[in-house]
Amino acid sequence: MYTAPEKGKAMPKYVIERNMPGAGSLSRDDLAAIADKSCRALEEIGPPIQWVESFVTADKIYSIYIARDQRLIREHA
């Protein structure tokens, strides 16, 4: 069961680093499809995890998330 953080207390931020050779040369449509798949997976996990933003490099994608704990991040990763 989800328990909201205490009022005024921020939830921790986490980074997921995904190796993805050629990520930097993917089209906008390809990146949008990857983001859509990730967001659908987040919907299954539920509200205690939230995607914030992602950064694409030549061979990796780094995604920032807010989550209650590491277990949720590992489940999503």
N, C-alpha and C positions, 0 to 999 in steps of 0.2 A: 504494500500500500504506500502511495506517495505521501510524504510529509513535507510540507512547505518549510523552507528555512525560516529561522527566527526573523522577526521583523527587524530590518536594518542590517541583517547579516547577509553578505553576498555569498552566492554559491561559487565554488572553485571553477576556474577555467582550465581546460585541458587542450592539448594539441595531439592530433592523430597525424602521423607521418605515413603516407602511403607511397611506396615505390611504384611508379608507373612510367616505364620507359616511353619516351616520346610525348609525355604529357604536355610539354610546352608547345608542341606543334598540332595539338588537337583543335578541331574547329569549335566554334561557339556552340554549335548544336551537339557535338560530342560531349563537351563539358556540361551543358545543360542536362543531357541524359544521365550523366554520372551524378549530378546534383539531385536530380529527380529520384533516382534509385536510392540515394542516401536518405533523402527526406522521407520516402516511403518506409524505409527501415526504422527511422526515428519514430514515425507514427505508431509502429508496432510496439516499441519500447515504452512510449508514453511520455507524459509531461516532465518527468524529472531530468530530461536531457534536452538541450537546445543547441542547434547549430548556430554559430555566430557569423563566421566568414571562412573563406578558403583562399589559399594562395597557390598558384601554379608555377612551378619551375620547369626546367628542361625535362627532368625525369622523376619528379615527385609532386604530390599534392599535399599541402599542409592544411588541415582543417581545425578551426578553433571551436570548441564546444563549452557550454556551461552545463555542469551536471552535479548532482548531489554527491556522487562518489565515483571512484575509479572503476568499480565493477560495471557500472552502466557504460562507461567509455569503452571498456574492454569488450563488452557485449556488442556494442555497435561496430567497433573496429573489426 
